[in-house]
Structures are given as C-alpha cells and as structure tokens.
Amino acid sequence: MGTDQYHEPPSELPAETRTFARMCASLAEEAEAIGWYVQRMAVEPDADSRAIMLDSLGEEFKHFSMELEFLLRRTPLWREIAYGILFTEGDIVRHGEASEAEATGD
C-alpha cells in the first residue's frame, strides 16, 4: 500500500484518519481529472468525441461531489465553513472570511 498521501507514519494513524486521507486524495484526483477533461474538450475538434468526454466529465463531477460530501459529513468545522461559502451569491472571499470567523469564533 502506498503511503504518499500520509505525512505521519500510517501505522500510527487511526483508521478514521487513514480513511479521511484516502478520501482527500480521491477528491484531489477527481479535481485533476475534471481539469483534464475541460482541457481536452477545449481542443477536441470532433463533436462525437467531445460528447463522450462531456459524459465522462459529468461522472467526475458526481464523484467529486460525493467525496466532498463524505468529507464534510465527517468534519463539522469544514462543513460549517463550507455552508457559508457554497451556493451563495456575491464575493466568495468575503463569504469565506465571514464563514470562517463565525465558525471559529474569531
């Protein structure tokens, strides 16, 4: 089993933390795949090929979203901060600062 995703010895980490790390790694991989599909579709001249890539991109969005939800359900502070940022209108940075301050009491 690879340990590149760990910054501490895996044997010293509880199972819950190892699962969390795996899901973070999966989330990053899905984000990377999303970026790849967007780039490929931007330069692909064949409409049928782009349609297939678009279908694949939808799968990546789904997986990214499921992994994010998994992590948010297990990390109340992250969920609280994200709740103040996601699906809002206006300045993203301001929402982020306000959400973090509210969640952490700063």
Secondary structure as the mmCIF struct_conf table of DSSP 4:
data_model
#
loop_
_struct_conf.conf_type_id
_struct_conf.id
_struct_conf.beg_label_comp_id
_struct_conf.beg_label_asym_id
_struct_conf.beg_label_seq_id
_struct_conf.end_label_comp_id
_struct_conf.end_label_asym_id
_struct_conf.end_label_seq_id
TURN_TY1_P TURN_TY1_P1 ASP A 4 GLN A 5
BEND BEND1 HIS A 7 GLU A 8
HELX_RH_3T_P HELX_RH_3T_P1 PRO A 10 GLU A 12
BEND BEND2 LEU A 13 LEU A 13
HELX_RH_AL_P HELX_RH_AL_P1 ALA A 15 VAL A 43
HELX_RH_AL_P HELX_RH_AL_P2 ALA A 47 ARG A 74
HELX_RH_AL_P HELX_RH_AL_P3 PRO A 76 TYR A 83
TURN_TY1_P TURN_TY1_P2 GLY A 84 PHE A 87
BEND BEND3 GLY A 90 GLY A 90
HELX_RH_AL_P HELX_RH_AL_P4 ILE A 92 THR A 104
TURN_TY1_P TURN_TY1_P3 GLY A 105 GLY A 105
#
